[in-house]
Amino acid sequence: MKRTINEKEYILLEWLIKHSEKKMTFDISPKMIVFECKCGCSSYDFIDKSLKSISSMEIVSDWLWETPEGYFYGVYLYLVDRKLGGVDLYSVDGKQEIHHLPNTADLYQK
């Protein structure tokens, strides 16, 4: 589903870019269009994967966090053909699906 990026997604995107392994500049905006993940998780893309085959994907910002309940999650920002591809969230330990975005203050690197 295509929609405008929400405030929490935008804040996370800004943080991931600022704290990436590469010094990058992108023209981002609170009016950016995102594509929701079809599985229902909180991941979001900046390209319509159904229309574009991915030829070159690069992870440029990779972080972890733990919930108060003890679940471990990860989040990374990736590029496709050197353009913003999306933000992917996943369960590290496989114990609980992820359906919310992390607070940036909780993120740490491996």
LINJOCOR-V996884 format. One record per residue. N is the residue number from 1. RES is the residue in one letter. SS is DSSP state (helix for helix, strand for strand, loop for the rest). BURIAL is I if it has 24 or more other C-alpha atoms within 12 Angstrom, else O. Layout:
n=<N/N>
res=<RES/RES>
ss=<SS/SS>
burial=<BURIAL/BURIAL>
This chain:
n=<1/2/3/4/5/6/7/8/9/10/11/12/13/14/15/16/17/18/19/20/21/22/23/24/25/26/27/28/29/30/31/32/33/34/35/36/37/38/39/40/41/42/43/44/45/46/47/48/49/50/51/52/53/54/55/56/57/58/59/60/61/62/63/64/65/66/67/68/69/70/71/72/73/74/75/76/77/78/79/80/81/82/83/84/85/86/87/88/89/90/91/92/93/94/95/96/97/98/99/100/101/102/103/104/105/106/107/108/109/110>
res=<M/K/R/T/I/N/E/K/E/Y/I/L/L/E/W/L/I/K/H/S/E/K/K/M/T/F/D/I/S/P/K/M/I/V/F/E/C/K/C/G/C/S/S/Y/D/F/I/D/K/S/L/K/S/I/S/S/M/E/I/V/S/D/W/L/W/E/T/P/E/G/Y/F/Y/G/V/Y/L/Y/L/V/D/R/K/L/G/G/V/D/L/Y/S/V/D/G/K/Q/E/I/H/H/L/P/N/T/A/D/L/Y/Q/K>
ss=<loop/strand/strand/strand/loop/loop/helix/helix/helix/helix/helix/helix/helix/helix/helix/helix/helix/helix/loop/loop/loop/loop/loop/loop/loop/loop/loop/loop/loop/loop/loop/loop/strand/strand/strand/strand/loop/loop/loop/loop/loop/loop/loop/strand/strand/loop/loop/loop/loop/loop/loop/loop/loop/loop/loop/loop/strand/strand/strand/strand/strand/strand/strand/strand/strand/strand/loop/loop/loop/loop/loop/strand/strand/strand/strand/strand/strand/strand/strand/strand/loop/loop/strand/strand/strand/strand/strand/strand/strand/strand/strand/loop/loop/loop/loop/loop/loop/loop/loop/loop/loop/loop/loop/helix/helix/helix/loop/strand/loop/loop>
burial=<O/O/O/O/I/O/O/O/I/I/O/I/I/I/I/I/I/O/O/I/O/O/O/O/O/O/O/O/O/O/O/I/I/I/I/I/I/O/O/O/O/I/I/I/I/I/I/O/O/O/O/O/O/O/O/O/O/O/I/I/I/I/I/I/I/I/O/O/O/O/O/I/I/I/I/I/I/I/I/I/O/O/I/I/I/I/I/I/I/I/I/O/O/O/O/O/O/I/O/O/I/I/O/I/O/O/I/O/O/O>
